[in-house]
Amino acid sequence: MRSIPDSMVKPDYYSSIVNLSSWILDNFGVEAPHGVLNLSKGFKKIALIIIDALGAKALEKIFSITSFKHIKEFQVITSVFPSTTACALTSFYTALLPAEHGMLGYILFLKEYGFLVNMIELSPFGYERDLLKDRMEFRLQVKTIFERLENVESFVVSPRRYMNSGLAKMLYAGAKQIGFTSVSDFVLKIRSLLKSQEKRLVVAYIPNVDSVGHRESESSYLNEAIMILKQIDGAILGKLDDDTAVVITADHGMIRTPKKEEIWWDRKSKVMEYLDMPPGGERRMMHLYTRRSQELVEFLESEYSDKGVFLLKEEAKELFGGTHERMGDVVLVAAENVSYNFKYRFKEDSLKGKHGGLSPEEMLVPLIFVPGGGRHG
């Protein structure tokens, strides 16, 4: 059995974003499917703010260069595997492990349809967004936390452009969608929703840090995060009711990936001799589909021995929290700041920041817990 090196961080499914969502269910008196984080409970209103790609390592850097009035400290929990938005947000919105909900990455081979699907855009890879939204039978086969919380008003605050998308239709089931157009609009809508005296869950998602991190420098990525945190700190955290708690966290972090560490494959690459189709997954982890698993692993270990860890399905199941039919026959996990890139349409380009793997930068996420009335977790 191959093992994960100590330099990589495996998901801790006793102290992860799954357990954070389980705490939310437990707070409102609903049975949680997994262990619950050790945070105080009894809140009437909870706001969960998810800042896409704000890793704990990045927040440590932010704390070294700036300060906030209400955000003073944070705990560290793990993301899920793969450490990517499609998988992690589904875990947030269901309180389930990846192997339980099946959203195992950005690109997946769906055997029931016979093609690779972009799971963010819900379309065959390379086609227009939401092409399968109303034609595809695929839906989450599990309940969202909003559907479980039958007696709690639930809201999702997310960018207006995502409203009514196929992914939103699946993940936000049971919640009312509130769109925003800017960061200031984002914080004002959260503050307004928290004024209610009813039992209320507000889950807010902001993608800006992730978008900047993929394309811009590390300093731009950190500055974007600082700007968002300052707005939340100033406009939301200072005036919380005693019965309210705000939790700020992330779906995953991000690692800088230089061009010299990029490995590029296309349909003519030697690796395709072992694959039945192009890979799924991410640039920092891949699902490899093959009927020659052992031969593929041996090829990868001979060609890229120091560039990643190559796991048979059985060896990878602990990372996903179990097995699922959408797992690759071989699971590739990139080493350090290496990335594997496949030219699906020959339009793909380099990204400065990536995620999906098991580095501390990707897997460790912050947990900022701010209870109203001076209560402590």
TITOR-592628 format. One record per residue (C-alpha): residue in three letters; chain; x, z, y. Coordinates in pm, whole numbers, plus 50000, padded with zeros to 5 digits. Each point is the difference from the previous one (the first is absolute). Layout:
N
+---------+--------+-------+-------+-------+
| residuo | cadena |    c1 |    c3 |    c2 |
+---------+--------+-------+-------+-------+
|     Ala |      A |     X |     Z |     Y |
...
+---------+--------+-------+-------+-------+
! end
This chain:
377
+---------+--------+-------+-------+-------+
| residuo | cadena |    c1 |    c3 |    c2 |
+---------+--------+-------+-------+-------+
|     Met |      A | 50000 | 50000 | 50000 |
|     Arg |      A | 50131 | 49907 | 50344 |
|     Ser |      A | 49982 | 50273 | 50261 |
|     Ile |      A | 49953 | 50009 | 50376 |
|     Pro |      A | 50327 | 50093 | 50176 |
|     Asp |      A | 50014 | 50325 | 50197 |
|     Ser |      A | 50042 | 49805 | 50326 |
|     Met |      A | 49640 | 49880 | 49966 |
|     Val |      A | 49691 | 50212 | 50068 |
|     Lys |      A | 49725 | 49986 | 49741 |
|     Pro |      A | 49645 | 50077 | 50114 |
|     Asp |      A | 49907 | 50365 | 49961 |
|     Tyr |      A | 49639 | 49990 | 49895 |
|     Tyr |      A | 49969 | 50373 | 50066 |
|     Ser |      A | 50112 | 49966 | 50363 |
|     Ser |      A | 49904 | 49652 | 50118 |
|     Ile |      A | 49749 | 49814 | 50211 |
|     Val |      A | 49767 | 50011 | 49697 |
|     Asn |      A | 50008 | 50379 | 50015 |
|     Leu |      A | 49935 | 49991 | 50374 |
|     Ser |      A | 49677 | 49807 | 49946 |
|     Ser |      A | 49914 | 50238 | 49716 |
|     Trp |      A | 50037 | 50286 | 50252 |
|     Ile |      A | 49749 | 49828 | 50226 |
|     Leu |      A | 49746 | 49982 | 49717 |
|     Asp |      A | 50066 | 50361 | 49908 |
|     Asn |      A | 49960 | 50112 | 50362 |
|     Phe |      A | 49648 | 49858 | 50002 |
|     Gly |      A | 49911 | 50155 | 49664 |
|     Val |      A | 50029 | 49686 | 49789 |
|     Glu |      A | 50195 | 50007 | 49675 |
|     Ala |      A | 50339 | 49833 | 50044 |
|     Pro |      A | 50138 | 49768 | 49731 |
|     His |      A | 50357 | 50129 | 50043 |
|     Gly |      A | 50188 | 50305 | 50121 |
|     Val |      A | 49938 | 50115 | 50357 |
|     Leu |      A | 50268 | 50057 | 50264 |
|     Asn |      A | 50049 | 50360 | 50111 |
|     Leu |      A | 49838 | 49974 | 50342 |
|     Ser |      A | 49740 | 50229 | 50152 |
|     Lys |      A | 49638 | 49894 | 49945 |
|     Gly |      A | 49653 | 50069 | 50128 |
|     Phe |      A | 50003 | 49737 | 50275 |
|     Lys |      A | 49678 | 49837 | 50113 |
|     Lys |      A | 50177 | 49696 | 50142 |
|     Ile |      A | 50319 | 49831 | 49886 |
|     Ala |      A | 50183 | 49708 | 50158 |
|     Leu |      A | 50256 | 49828 | 49777 |
|     Ile |      A | 50223 | 49772 | 50209 |
|     Ile |      A | 50207 | 49752 | 49797 |
|     Ile |      A | 50285 | 49839 | 50195 |
|     Asp |      A | 50110 | 49708 | 49787 |
|     Ala |      A | 50374 | 50013 | 49907 |
|     Leu |      A | 50088 | 50322 | 50183 |
|     Gly |      A | 50232 | 50151 | 49738 |
|     Ala |      A | 50126 | 50358 | 50004 |
|     Lys |      A | 50358 | 49879 | 50053 |
|     Ala |      A | 49890 | 49809 | 50308 |
|     Leu |      A | 49812 | 50303 | 50134 |
|     Glu |      A | 50315 | 50210 | 49961 |
|     Lys |      A | 50176 | 49753 | 50231 |
|     Ile |      A | 49711 | 50014 | 50244 |
|     Phe |      A | 50014 | 50380 | 50011 |
|     Ser |      A | 50372 | 49978 | 50083 |
|     Ile |      A | 49938 | 49787 | 50309 |
|     Thr |      A | 49667 | 50122 | 50139 |
|     Ser |      A | 49754 | 50288 | 49984 |
|     Phe |      A | 49626 | 50044 | 50000 |
|     Lys |      A | 49773 | 50272 | 50134 |
|     His |      A | 49791 | 50055 | 49687 |
|     Ile |      A | 50194 | 49823 | 49725 |
|     Lys |      A | 50272 | 50251 | 49921 |
|     Glu |      A | 50076 | 49964 | 49631 |
|     Phe |      A | 49905 | 49810 | 49689 |
|     Gln |      A | 50003 | 50028 | 49625 |
|     Val |      A | 50119 | 49723 | 49770 |
|     Ile |      A | 49792 | 49852 | 49720 |
|     Thr |      A | 50038 | 49675 | 49808 |
|     Ser |      A | 49824 | 49670 | 50011 |
|     Val |      A | 49883 | 49831 | 49683 |
|     Phe |      A | 50168 | 49715 | 49814 |
|     Pro |      A | 50034 | 49735 | 50112 |
|     Ser |      A | 50050 | 50139 | 50350 |
|     Thr |      A | 49793 | 49732 | 50167 |
|     Thr |      A | 49679 | 49983 | 50201 |
|     Ala |      A | 49760 | 49843 | 49748 |
|     Cys |      A | 50086 | 50260 | 49739 |
|     Ala |      A | 50043 | 50304 | 50225 |
|     Leu |      A | 49687 | 49950 | 50210 |
|     Thr |      A | 49796 | 49964 | 49683 |
|     Ser |      A | 50141 | 50333 | 49880 |
|     Phe |      A | 49912 | 50158 | 50336 |
|     Tyr |      A | 49645 | 49866 | 49988 |
|     Thr |      A | 49936 | 50089 | 49634 |
|     Ala |      A | 50225 | 50306 | 49936 |
|     Leu |      A | 50115 | 49817 | 49686 |
|     Leu |      A | 50333 | 49895 | 49852 |
|     Pro |      A | 50096 | 49631 | 50006 |
|     Ala |      A | 49943 | 49965 | 49624 |
|     Glu |      A | 49648 | 50136 | 50053 |
|     His |      A | 49891 | 49772 | 50285 |
|     Gly |      A | 50190 | 49683 | 49908 |
|     Met |      A | 50124 | 49890 | 50343 |
|     Leu |      A | 50359 | 49983 | 49883 |
|     Gly |      A | 50157 | 49795 | 50279 |
|     Tyr |      A | 49976 | 49732 | 50265 |
|     Ile |      A | 49993 | 49709 | 49754 |
|     Leu |      A | 49849 | 50041 | 49653 |
|     Phe |      A | 49919 | 49778 | 49706 |
|     Leu |      A | 49634 | 50054 | 49915 |
|     Lys |      A | 49961 | 49896 | 49638 |
|     Glu |      A | 49624 | 49974 | 50030 |
|     Tyr |      A | 50037 | 49721 | 50257 |
|     Gly |      A | 50329 | 49847 | 49890 |
|     Phe |      A | 50186 | 49995 | 50331 |
|     Leu |      A | 50216 | 50204 | 50236 |
|     Val |      A | 49796 | 50174 | 50270 |
|     Asn |      A | 50107 | 50136 | 50338 |
|     Met |      A | 49832 | 50341 | 49977 |
|     Ile |      A | 50008 | 50061 | 50376 |
|     Glu |      A | 49837 | 49668 | 50087 |
|     Leu |      A | 49791 | 49970 | 49681 |
|     Ser |      A | 50087 | 49639 | 49941 |
|     Pro |      A | 50204 | 49796 | 49752 |
|     Phe |      A | 50354 | 50017 | 50130 |
|     Gly |      A | 50055 | 49740 | 50272 |
|     Tyr |      A | 49632 | 49946 | 50085 |
|     Glu |      A | 49793 | 50114 | 50296 |
|     Arg |      A | 49911 | 50367 | 50039 |
|     Asp |      A | 49690 | 50136 | 49822 |
|     Leu |      A | 49942 | 49676 | 49810 |
|     Leu |      A | 49888 | 50210 | 49703 |
|     Lys |      A | 49814 | 50264 | 50199 |
|     Asp |      A | 49652 | 49891 | 49895 |
|     Arg |      A | 50082 | 49787 | 49697 |
|     Met |      A | 50218 | 50231 | 49798 |
|     Glu |      A | 49853 | 50263 | 49773 |
|     Phe |      A | 50303 | 50224 | 50049 |
|     Arg |      A | 49906 | 50328 | 50159 |
|     Leu |      A | 50144 | 50347 | 49979 |
|     Gln |      A | 49875 | 50147 | 49675 |
|     Val |      A | 50025 | 50352 | 50142 |
|     Lys |      A | 49829 | 50196 | 50277 |
|     Thr |      A | 50157 | 50048 | 50341 |
|     Ile |      A | 50035 | 50349 | 50143 |
|     Phe |      A | 49729 | 49903 | 50249 |
|     Glu |      A | 49756 | 49928 | 49716 |
|     Arg |      A | 50089 | 50334 | 49837 |
|     Leu |      A | 49933 | 50186 | 50326 |
|     Glu |      A | 49626 | 49941 | 49995 |
|     Asn |      A | 49916 | 50278 | 50246 |
|     Val |      A | 50283 | 49929 | 50246 |
|     Glu |      A | 49989 | 49736 | 50273 |
|     Ser |      A | 50299 | 49774 | 49940 |
|     Phe |      A | 50162 | 49756 | 50241 |
|     Val |      A | 50296 | 49764 | 49977 |
|     Val |      A | 50168 | 49909 | 50328 |
|     Ser |      A | 50208 | 49685 | 49958 |
|     Pro |      A | 50094 | 49686 | 50197 |
|     Arg |      A | 49697 | 49798 | 50096 |
|     Arg |      A | 50150 | 49688 | 49841 |
|     Tyr |      A | 49983 | 50165 | 49656 |
|     Met |      A | 49635 | 50094 | 50020 |
|     Asn |      A | 49781 | 49834 | 49738 |
|     Ser |      A | 50301 | 49853 | 49817 |
|     Gly |      A | 49990 | 49993 | 49621 |
|     Leu |      A | 50249 | 50286 | 49976 |
|     Ala |      A | 49803 | 50209 | 50249 |
|     Lys |      A | 49682 | 49936 | 49805 |
|     Met |      A | 50163 | 50146 | 49690 |
|     Leu |      A | 50202 | 50287 | 50142 |
|     Tyr |      A | 49758 | 50123 | 50268 |
|     Ala |      A | 49692 | 50012 | 49774 |
|     Gly |      A | 49791 | 50301 | 50098 |
|     Ala |      A | 50145 | 50028 | 50353 |
|     Lys |      A | 49899 | 49860 | 50335 |
|     Gln |      A | 50260 | 49764 | 50149 |
|     Ile |      A | 50114 | 50049 | 50359 |
|     Gly |      A | 50226 | 49729 | 50142 |
|     Phe |      A | 50265 | 50050 | 50268 |
|     Thr |      A | 50193 | 49757 | 50216 |
|     Ser |      A | 50293 | 50205 | 50135 |
|     Val |      A | 50184 | 50326 | 49936 |
|     Ser |      A | 49820 | 50172 | 50288 |
|     Asp |      A | 49667 | 49876 | 49863 |
|     Phe |      A | 50107 | 50132 | 49658 |
|     Val |      A | 50061 | 50357 | 50118 |
|     Leu |      A | 49694 | 50012 | 50224 |
|     Lys |      A | 49772 | 49897 | 49714 |
|     Ile |      A | 50145 | 50267 | 49772 |
|     Arg |      A | 49956 | 50263 | 50270 |
|     Ser |      A | 49641 | 49891 | 50056 |
|     Leu |      A | 49918 | 50013 | 49628 |
|     Leu |      A | 50139 | 50354 | 49972 |
|     Lys |      A | 49758 | 50130 | 50266 |
|     Ser |      A | 49716 | 50003 | 49749 |
|     Gln |      A | 49875 | 50332 | 49866 |
|     Glu |      A | 49916 | 49847 | 49660 |
|     Lys |      A | 50220 | 49993 | 49690 |
|     Arg |      A | 50219 | 49700 | 50060 |
|     Leu |      A | 50300 | 49818 | 49853 |
|     Val |      A | 50183 | 49755 | 50223 |
|     Val |      A | 50270 | 49787 | 49836 |
|     Ala |      A | 50196 | 49800 | 50256 |
|     Tyr |      A | 50248 | 49724 | 49915 |
|     Ile |      A | 50246 | 49845 | 50244 |
|     Pro |      A | 50230 | 49716 | 49885 |
|     Asn |      A | 50217 | 49956 | 50311 |
|     Val |      A | 50315 | 50179 | 49881 |
|     Asp |      A | 50006 | 49799 | 49679 |
|     Ser |      A | 49956 | 49671 | 50185 |
|     Val |      A | 50284 | 50076 | 50242 |
|     Gly |      A | 50226 | 50132 | 49724 |
|     His |      A | 49975 | 49682 | 49795 |
|     Arg |      A | 50109 | 49775 | 50284 |
|     Glu |      A | 50191 | 50201 | 50259 |
|     Ser |      A | 50299 | 50235 | 50025 |
|     Glu |      A | 50000 | 50360 | 49883 |
|     Ser |      A | 49992 | 50121 | 50360 |
|     Ser |      A | 49684 | 49796 | 50068 |
|     Tyr |      A | 49845 | 50142 | 49682 |
|     Leu |      A | 50079 | 50358 | 50105 |
|     Asn |      A | 49883 | 49943 | 50358 |
|     Glu |      A | 49668 | 49864 | 49876 |
|     Ala |      A | 49952 | 50310 | 49787 |
|     Ile |      A | 50091 | 50230 | 50291 |
|     Met |      A | 49750 | 49829 | 50228 |
|     Ile |      A | 49719 | 50043 | 49745 |
|     Leu |      A | 50089 | 50362 | 49923 |
|     Lys |      A | 50011 | 50084 | 50373 |
|     Gln |      A | 49649 | 49862 | 50044 |
|     Ile |      A | 49868 | 50197 | 49701 |
|     Asp |      A | 50184 | 50313 | 50114 |
|     Gly |      A | 49866 | 49982 | 50353 |
|     Ala |      A | 49648 | 49867 | 49951 |
|     Ile |      A | 49889 | 50156 | 49670 |
|     Leu |      A | 50197 | 50304 | 49887 |
|     Gly |      A | 49970 | 50213 | 50311 |
|     Lys |      A | 49623 | 50050 | 49987 |
|     Leu |      A | 49902 | 50056 | 49638 |
|     Asp |      A | 49698 | 50212 | 49910 |
|     Asp |      A | 50065 | 50300 | 49776 |
|     Asp |      A | 49818 | 49827 | 49714 |
|     Thr |      A | 50215 | 49684 | 50020 |
|     Ala |      A | 50328 | 49893 | 49844 |
|     Val |      A | 50209 | 49691 | 50071 |
|     Val |      A | 50245 | 49867 | 49744 |
|     Ile |      A | 50252 | 49732 | 50098 |
|     Thr |      A | 50184 | 49819 | 49724 |
|     Ala |      A | 50100 | 49655 | 49875 |
|     Asp |      A | 49931 | 49775 | 49705 |
|     His |      A | 50373 | 49940 | 49949 |
|     Gly |      A | 50324 | 49973 | 50196 |
|     Met |      A | 50232 | 49705 | 50062 |
|     Ile |      A | 50361 | 49910 | 49931 |
|     Arg |      A | 50222 | 49761 | 50194 |
|     Thr |      A | 50100 | 49705 | 49782 |
|     Pro |      A | 50283 | 49778 | 50127 |
|     Lys |      A | 50010 | 49626 | 49925 |
|     Lys |      A | 50323 | 50038 | 49801 |
|     Glu |      A | 49808 | 50212 | 49748 |
|     Glu |      A | 49715 | 49752 | 49955 |
|     Ile |      A | 49963 | 49826 | 49665 |
|     Trp |      A | 49790 | 49684 | 50020 |
|     Trp |      A | 49825 | 49837 | 49704 |
|     Asp |      A | 49781 | 49694 | 49973 |
|     Arg |      A | 49846 | 49799 | 49717 |
|     Lys |      A | 50336 | 49840 | 49918 |
|     Ser |      A | 50189 | 50330 | 49971 |
|     Lys |      A | 50144 | 50094 | 49660 |
|     Val |      A | 49779 | 50310 | 49982 |
|     Met |      A | 49698 | 49768 | 49965 |
|     Glu |      A | 50122 | 49903 | 49653 |
|     Tyr |      A | 49886 | 50348 | 49894 |
|     Leu |      A | 49682 | 50027 | 50208 |
|     Asp |      A | 49655 | 49863 | 49922 |
|     Met |      A | 49913 | 49975 | 50371 |
|     Pro |      A | 50138 | 50105 | 50339 |
|     Pro |      A | 50035 | 50377 | 50049 |
|     Gly |      A | 49748 | 50232 | 50154 |
|     Gly |      A | 50056 | 50320 | 50195 |
|     Glu |      A | 50223 | 50031 | 50306 |
|     Arg |      A | 50347 | 49917 | 50123 |
|     Arg |      A | 50119 | 50350 | 49903 |
|     Met |      A | 49821 | 50010 | 49665 |
|     Met |      A | 49867 | 49722 | 49781 |
|     His |      A | 49761 | 49961 | 49714 |
|     Leu |      A | 50162 | 49747 | 49767 |
|     Tyr |      A | 49767 | 49824 | 49757 |
|     Thr |      A | 50162 | 49883 | 49679 |
|     Arg |      A | 49967 | 49976 | 49622 |
|     Arg |      A | 50376 | 50057 | 49974 |
|     Ser |      A | 50028 | 50349 | 50149 |
|     Gln |      A | 50315 | 50115 | 49827 |
|     Glu |      A | 50183 | 49673 | 50065 |
|     Leu |      A | 49896 | 50011 | 50366 |
|     Val |      A | 50131 | 50355 | 50041 |
|     Glu |      A | 50328 | 49903 | 49838 |
|     Phe |      A | 50032 | 49698 | 50232 |
|     Leu |      A | 49927 | 50209 | 50311 |
|     Glu |      A | 50244 | 50272 | 49897 |
|     Ser |      A | 50273 | 49741 | 49945 |
|     Glu |      A | 49938 | 49817 | 50328 |
|     Tyr |      A | 49891 | 50283 | 50233 |
|     Ser |      A | 50137 | 50315 | 49835 |
|     Asp |      A | 50062 | 50185 | 50329 |
|     Lys |      A | 49704 | 49849 | 50187 |
|     Gly |      A | 49710 | 50180 | 49839 |
|     Val |      A | 49837 | 50174 | 49707 |
|     Phe |      A | 49811 | 49784 | 49752 |
|     Leu |      A | 49738 | 50183 | 49795 |
|     Leu |      A | 49785 | 49899 | 49706 |
|     Lys |      A | 49631 | 50079 | 50053 |
|     Glu |      A | 50020 | 50311 | 49783 |
|     Glu |      A | 50299 | 50127 | 50198 |
|     Ala |      A | 49825 | 49946 | 50335 |
|     Lys |      A | 49666 | 50165 | 49925 |
|     Glu |      A | 50097 | 50342 | 50142 |
|     Leu |      A | 50053 | 49838 | 50340 |
|     Phe |      A | 49641 | 49873 | 50008 |
|     Gly |      A | 49852 | 50315 | 49850 |
|     Gly |      A | 49913 | 49822 | 49676 |
|     Thr |      A | 49953 | 49647 | 49873 |
|     His |      A | 49781 | 49723 | 50137 |
|     Glu |      A | 49951 | 49639 | 49895 |
|     Arg |      A | 50118 | 49879 | 50341 |
|     Met |      A | 50348 | 50144 | 49951 |
|     Gly |      A | 50274 | 49744 | 49948 |
|     Asp |      A | 50152 | 49965 | 49656 |
|     Val |      A | 50323 | 50091 | 50178 |
|     Val |      A | 50006 | 50204 | 50322 |
|     Leu |      A | 50289 | 49934 | 50239 |
|     Val |      A | 50101 | 50273 | 50246 |
|     Ala |      A | 50254 | 49892 | 50262 |
|     Ala |      A | 50312 | 50210 | 50051 |
|     Glu |      A | 50099 | 50158 | 50334 |
|     Asn |      A | 49927 | 49743 | 50274 |
|     Val |      A | 49980 | 49693 | 49773 |
|     Ser |      A | 49693 | 49778 | 50005 |
|     Tyr |      A | 49870 | 49731 | 49765 |
|     Asn |      A | 49820 | 49717 | 50171 |
|     Phe |      A | 49806 | 49717 | 49837 |
|     Lys |      A | 49923 | 49671 | 50173 |
|     Tyr |      A | 49636 | 49958 | 49903 |
|     Arg |      A | 49925 | 49743 | 50271 |
|     Phe |      A | 50352 | 49946 | 50136 |
|     Lys |      A | 49879 | 50147 | 50330 |
|     Glu |      A | 50116 | 50355 | 49926 |
|     Asp |      A | 50261 | 50146 | 50233 |
|     Ser |      A | 50214 | 50312 | 50027 |
|     Leu |      A | 49859 | 50335 | 50109 |
|     Lys |      A | 50213 | 50266 | 50166 |
|     Gly |      A | 49814 | 50291 | 49845 |
|     Lys |      A | 49833 | 50016 | 49659 |
|     His |      A | 49834 | 50243 | 49763 |
|     Gly |      A | 49862 | 50023 | 49649 |
|     Gly |      A | 50302 | 50155 | 49829 |
|     Leu |      A | 50124 | 50348 | 49915 |
|     Ser |      A | 50249 | 50078 | 50275 |
|     Pro |      A | 49952 | 50329 | 50191 |
|     Glu |      A | 49929 | 49793 | 50313 |
|     Glu |      A | 49703 | 49833 | 49827 |
|     Met |      A | 49867 | 50275 | 49775 |
|     Leu |      A | 50015 | 50314 | 50217 |
|     Val |      A | 49721 | 50029 | 50255 |
|     Pro |      A | 49928 | 50273 | 50255 |
|     Leu |      A | 49706 | 50236 | 49992 |
|     Ile |      A | 49918 | 50137 | 50344 |
|     Phe |      A | 49721 | 50255 | 49968 |
|     Val |      A | 49837 | 50119 | 50323 |
|     Pro |      A | 49705 | 50238 | 49954 |
|     Gly |      A | 49780 | 50093 | 50292 |
|     Gly |      A | 49989 | 50353 | 50133 |
|     Gly |      A | 50356 | 50082 | 49904 |
|     Arg |      A | 49931 | 50016 | 49627 |
|     His |      A | 50290 | 49933 | 49768 |
|     Gly |      A | 50037 | 49831 | 49664 |
+---------+--------+-------+-------+-------+
! end
